[in-house]
Amino acid sequence: MAKVYKTAVVGCGRIASLLEEDPLREKPATHAGALAAHPATKIAAACDINAERLERFGRKWGVPSPYWYRDHREMLRRAQPEIVSIATWTDSHCEIVLEAAKTPSVKGIYCEKPIASSMSEADRMIAACKKRGIPLVIGHERRFDANFVRVKEIIEKGTLGKLKTIFAQALSLPVPALPRKKYVGGTLLHDGTHLMDLALYFGGPAKWVIGFNKRPYGKENIETTAGGIIKMENDVTVFVEGGGEREYFKFDLDLQFERGRILIGNSGIHAFAAGKSRHYTGFRELHPVPFPAPKTRVNSLVGGVAEVVRAIRTGKEPVSNGQDARDALALIMAVYESAGADGKKIRIGNGLG
Ligand SMILES: NC(=O)c1ccc[n+]([C@@H]2O[C@H](COP(=O)([O-])OP(=O)(O)OC[C@H]3O[C@@H](n4cnc5c(N)ncnc54)[C@H](O)[C@@H]3O)[C@@H](O)[C@H]2O)c1
């Protein structure tokens, strides 16, 4: 019988469990749902500083009460998990990953995005996992979505010619005044980390960044909107925006090629190819074409869990690893740095931040 990994979940909130109750979301929609769905993982322990959330989680996912913990260190020591799934607030990711990486029983870690609150935290997380040979997968789960993987194939095959420009937006409702000291950033950090990760996945590595932001609550608070221009080493240009104070949520990327265009995100997937113009003699324009959707699709959260398992079994570097997520964080930090310096161009070295 194939090995089943004893798994512990730290943080029992929305992405760990509660979003499973949203009837509109594709299922599984959470870490626990994905861990329960994957045949190689079993949720054996849970941890949350909030007792109510912990109990709700434990009962829902069948974790026996002796394996409910309020402190992740105690959980790691006593439950001796083999996989640790971290779904706590971003400012605690580093501390929990460092503790998990030190725990002898731990073989793999799945940690939510953004990887950390600072570049130095991200570096320490990556180094600690590397030292013990533990795969660290970060929850930029679109890298496990077959439609996004198909777009990457189209880029690599050159089906629509060279990728030239990406417009990437994560728009959201107006955000309240929250201290930067704890929250670090607004929508650009928390949702825009997916955009930065995808921009790098499709077009990276990055060469330089010019950023802007809007801080109506003052410099010590998070921004309501931030964005910028990123130039990739292969000349792809990325226009990115997070926030935007809208009355709706929008997460979309618009990829423009020499001979076509793909829109992908919450507004669906739409492909276009260049052909004879219907409006101007002698011109060419874009016409809608079917997107070559993959025949089978694995749920992207299950894909993340599968990636941790695969990396443990093969010893190969996982997709969406700590370094990938660090590179995405470097771009966000470069936007903030540039915006704080009146649009100064920030150079990014060799995709390493
Ligand atoms: N991949 C995605 O699309 C996605 C979606 C939502 C959230 N997230 C990320 O997941 C993380 C959690 O977000 P959420 O929306 O689920 O938040 P949440 O507030 O709903 O849940 C976080 C839980 O962690 C607990 N917690 C905090 N610090 C802890 C600690 N040190 N030890 C144990 N428990 C602790 C809190 O009590 C809370 O129950 C964030 O990093 C967020 O960016 C990712």
The ligand as an SDF file (V2000), in Angstrom:
LIG
                    3D

 44 48  0  0  0  0  0  0  0  0999 V2000
   -4.0090   30.8210   -1.8380 N   0  0  0  0  0  0  0  0  0  0  0  0
   -5.0550   31.6250   -1.7310 C   0  0  0  0  0  0  0  0  0  0  0  0
   -5.7180   31.9380   -2.6970 O   0  0  0  0  0  0  0  0  0  0  0  0
   -5.3880   32.2080   -0.3830 C   0  0  0  0  0  0  0  0  0  0  0  0
   -6.7150   32.5910   -0.0760 C   0  0  0  0  0  0  0  0  0  0  0  0
   -6.9670   33.1210    1.1970 C   0  0  0  0  0  0  0  0  0  0  0  0
   -5.9240   33.2950    2.1110 C   0  0  0  0  0  0  0  0  0  0  0  0
   -4.6450   32.9580    1.7780 N   0  0  0  0  0  0  0  0  0  0  0  0
   -3.5070   33.1430    2.7090 C   0  0  0  0  0  0  0  0  0  0  0  0
   -3.6900   32.2430    3.8030 O   0  0  0  0  0  0  0  0  0  0  0  0
   -3.2540   32.8400    5.0170 C   0  0  0  0  0  0  0  0  0  0  0  0
   -4.4480   32.8350    5.9990 C   0  0  0  0  0  0  0  0  0  0  0  0
   -5.4930   33.6260    5.4720 O   0  0  0  0  0  0  0  0  0  0  0  0
   -7.0200   33.3610    5.8790 P   0  0  0  0  0  0  0  0  0  0  0  0
   -7.8110   34.2400    5.0020 O   0  0  0  0  0  0  0  0  0  0  0  0
   -7.3260   31.9200    5.9320 O   0  0  0  0  0  0  0  0  0  0  0  0
   -7.0140   33.9800    7.3560 O   0  0  0  0  0  0  0  0  0  0  0  0
   -7.9540   33.6340    8.5900 P   0  0  0  0  0  0  0  0  0  0  0  0
   -7.8460   34.7760    9.5340 O   0  0  0  0  0  0  0  0  0  0  0  0
   -9.3190   33.2210    8.1230 O   0  0  0  0  0  0  0  0  0  0  0  0
   -7.2640   32.3440    9.2260 O   0  0  0  0  0  0  0  0  0  0  0  0
   -5.9960   32.3620    9.8060 C   0  0  0  0  0  0  0  0  0  0  0  0
   -6.0590   31.5140   11.0740 C   0  0  0  0  0  0  0  0  0  0  0  0
   -4.7380   31.3850   11.5740 O   0  0  0  0  0  0  0  0  0  0  0  0
   -4.8140   31.4660   12.9870 C   0  0  0  0  0  0  0  0  0  0  0  0
   -3.4780   31.8320   13.4710 N   0  0  0  0  0  0  0  0  0  0  0  0
   -2.8440   33.0150   13.3050 C   0  0  0  0  0  0  0  0  0  0  0  0
   -1.5940   32.9540   13.8210 N   0  0  0  0  0  0  0  0  0  0  0  0
   -1.4440   31.6960   14.3030 C   0  0  0  0  0  0  0  0  0  0  0  0
   -0.3740   31.0010   14.9400 C   0  0  0  0  0  0  0  0  0  0  0  0
    0.7940   31.5960   15.1880 N   0  0  0  0  0  0  0  0  0  0  0  0
   -0.5660   29.7270   15.3020 N   0  0  0  0  0  0  0  0  0  0  0  0
   -1.7580   29.0970   15.0560 C   0  0  0  0  0  0  0  0  0  0  0  0
   -2.8080   29.7010   14.4540 N   0  0  0  0  0  0  0  0  0  0  0  0
   -2.6430   30.9830   14.0850 C   0  0  0  0  0  0  0  0  0  0  0  0
   -5.8970   32.4820   13.2710 C   0  0  0  0  0  0  0  0  0  0  0  0
   -6.4330   32.3650   14.5770 O   0  0  0  0  0  0  0  0  0  0  0  0
   -6.9140   32.1440   12.1860 C   0  0  0  0  0  0  0  0  0  0  0  0
   -7.8860   31.2010   12.6180 O   0  0  0  0  0  0  0  0  0  0  0  0
   -2.7470   34.2410    4.6550 C   0  0  0  0  0  0  0  0  0  0  0  0
   -1.3520   34.1770    4.4720 O   0  0  0  0  0  0  0  0  0  0  0  0
   -3.4360   34.5360    3.3200 C   0  0  0  0  0  0  0  0  0  0  0  0
   -2.6930   35.4160    2.4870 O   0  0  0  0  0  0  0  0  0  0  0  0
   -4.3900   32.3910    0.5580 C   0  0  0  0  0  0  0  0  0  0  0  0
  1  2  1  0
  2  3  2  0
  2  4  1  0
  4  5  1  0
  4 44  2  0
  5  6  2  0
  6  7  1  0
  7  8  2  0
  8  9  1  0
  8 44  1  0
  9 10  1  0
  9 42  1  0
 10 11  1  0
 11 12  1  0
 11 40  1  0
 12 13  1  0
 13 14  1  0
 14 15  2  0
 14 16  1  0
 14 17  1  0
 17 18  1  0
 18 19  2  0
 18 20  1  0
 18 21  1  0
 21 22  1  0
 22 23  1  0
 23 24  1  0
 23 38  1  0
 24 25  1  0
 25 26  1  0
 25 36  1  0
 26 27  1  0
 26 35  1  0
 27 28  2  0
 28 29  1  0
 29 30  1  0
 29 35  2  0
 30 31  1  0
 30 32  2  0
 32 33  1  0
 33 34  2  0
 34 35  1  0
 36 37  1  0
 36 38  1  0
 38 39  1  0
 40 41  1  0
 40 42  1  0
 42 43  1  0
M  CHG  2   8   1  16  -1
M  END
$$$$
